[in-house]
Amino acid sequence: MQMTHESADAELAKLLRDKPRGTTADLTDFAVAYWNGERVVYTFLHEDGHGAPDDEFDLTDYALELWHDEFAAWFAAHHFTEARPEVLDWIKAALPSSTSS
């Protein structure tokens, strides 16, 4: 069965919801995904090599086709990084001010 962005998104949501807040699914050496409390967010890693998340992107069927080998490898053997500080900061900043205290 061909993976679609919808099926990949659903599987990642299922896996990430049960992980500690700020955990990333390390999909490739240049992109990760995390659960922001409502949905899966995809982001490129900063090109400086420090592993910090950078720009967000939309996962599309085109992206899955382009990065097929990397995504197939990840789904065959999941790899996560727990509690990336930058991701925790992004999640906290996105919360409504009444719930962030």
C-alpha positions as CSV (number, residue, x, y, z in Angstrom):
1,M,0.0,0.0,0.0
2,Q,1.3,3.4,-1.0
3,M,1.8,5.8,1.9
4,T,-0.1,9.1,1.6
5,H,0.4,12.3,3.6
6,E,-2.9,11.5,5.4
7,S,-1.8,8.0,6.4
8,A,1.6,9.2,7.5
9,D,0.1,12.1,9.4
10,A,-2.4,9.8,11.2
11,E,0.3,7.3,12.2
12,L,2.6,10.1,13.4
13,A,-0.2,11.6,15.4
14,K,-0.9,8.3,17.1
15,L,2.7,7.8,18.0
16,L,3.5,11.3,19.1
17,R,0.5,11.9,21.3
18,D,1.8,9.3,23.7
19,K,5.3,10.8,23.9
20,P,6.4,13.5,26.4
21,R,5.7,17.1,25.3
22,G,8.4,18.4,23.0
23,T,9.4,15.0,21.6
24,T,10.2,14.9,17.9
25,A,9.9,12.1,15.4
26,D,13.3,12.4,13.7
27,L,12.1,11.6,10.1
28,T,15.2,12.5,8.2
29,D,18.5,14.1,8.8
30,F,16.9,17.4,7.8
31,A,13.3,17.2,9.1
32,V,11.3,16.3,12.2
33,A,7.7,16.2,13.3
34,Y,6.2,16.9,16.7
35,W,2.7,17.0,18.4
36,N,1.7,20.5,19.4
37,G,-1.3,19.3,21.4
38,E,-3.7,19.6,18.4
39,R,-1.9,18.3,15.4
40,V,1.4,17.0,13.9
41,V,3.7,19.9,13.0
42,Y,6.5,19.3,10.4
43,T,9.7,21.3,10.5
44,F,13.0,21.4,8.8
45,L,16.1,21.3,11.0
46,H,18.3,24.4,11.0
47,E,21.1,24.0,8.5
48,D,23.8,25.0,11.1
49,G,24.0,21.3,12.1
50,H,22.9,21.9,15.7
51,G,19.6,20.0,15.3
52,A,17.4,22.9,16.2
53,P,14.0,23.0,14.4
54,D,13.8,25.8,11.8
55,D,11.0,26.4,9.3
56,E,7.7,24.6,9.3
57,F,6.4,22.8,6.2
58,D,3.3,21.0,5.1
59,L,3.7,17.3,4.5
60,T,2.3,16.6,1.0
61,D,2.2,13.5,-1.2
62,Y,4.9,15.1,-3.3
63,A,7.2,15.5,-0.3
64,L,6.5,11.9,0.7
65,E,7.4,10.8,-2.8
66,L,10.5,13.0,-2.9
67,W,11.7,11.7,0.5
68,H,10.3,8.2,0.2
69,D,13.4,6.3,1.2
70,E,13.9,8.4,4.3
71,F,10.3,8.1,5.4
72,A,10.1,4.4,4.7
73,A,13.3,3.9,6.8
74,W,11.8,5.9,9.7
75,F,8.5,4.0,9.6
76,A,10.4,0.8,9.6
77,A,12.5,1.8,12.7
78,H,11.1,4.8,14.6
79,H,13.6,7.3,16.0
80,F,12.6,10.0,18.5
81,T,14.3,12.8,20.4
82,E,12.6,13.7,23.7
83,A,12.0,17.2,24.9
84,R,13.8,19.4,22.4
85,P,14.0,22.8,24.2
86,E,13.1,24.7,21.0
87,V,10.0,22.6,20.4
88,L,8.9,23.1,24.1
89,D,9.3,26.9,23.6
90,W,7.2,26.8,20.4
91,I,4.4,24.9,22.0
92,K,4.4,27.2,25.1
93,A,4.4,30.3,22.9
94,A,1.5,28.9,20.9
95,L,-0.7,28.4,23.9
96,P,-3.3,31.0,24.8
97,S,-2.0,33.3,27.5
98,S,-4.6,32.1,30.0
99,T,-3.3,28.5,29.8
100,S,0.4,29.1,29.6
101,S,0.8,30.2,33.3
